[in-house]
């Protein structure tokens, strides 16, 4: 049975918001914190530049 359009749309909007927020947060982390999560500043910058739908 196909899912209803409104819950699916809501789920997509929530996902996009989470991506946008986490990428903004990632762009503000200092290098030592990035190392803690296994990212270089360059990798973090690349991820932060992505559009929320990617």
N, C-alpha and C positions, 0 to 999 in steps of 0.2 A: 504494500500500500504506500503511495507517495506521501511524503511529508507535506504538511500544510505550509503555504507560502510565508505567512507572517512569522511563525517561529523560526523558519529557515532564514528569513531576512534578518530577524533579530540576532540570531546566532552569528551571522556574517558581520553585522555591525559591531557586535561585542568583540569578535576576533580582530577586526580592523582597529578598534580603539585600543585593545591590548597591545597590538603590534606597535602602534604609534607611540603609546606611552612607554613601552619598554625600550624602544629605539631612542627616544628622547633621553631616557634615564641612562642608557648605555653611552650616549655621546658626552655625558657629563662626568663619567667615572674617571678618576685619576689612573695613571699607568699601573701603579702597584695593585689597585683593585682589579684592573683588567687582567693582570697576570694571575691573580687568584682564581679567576674564572676561565683561564686558559686562552685569553685573547691578547693579541698585540694591539697597540693603538691604531695601527693601519686597518686591521680586521674590524675593529669596533667602528671606525669611521666609515668603512664600506657598508657595514650593516646599518648604521644610523642614517646613511644617505638613501637607503631603499624606500620606495613608496610604501604606504601602509597596505596596499593590496598585493604586494609582492611577497 
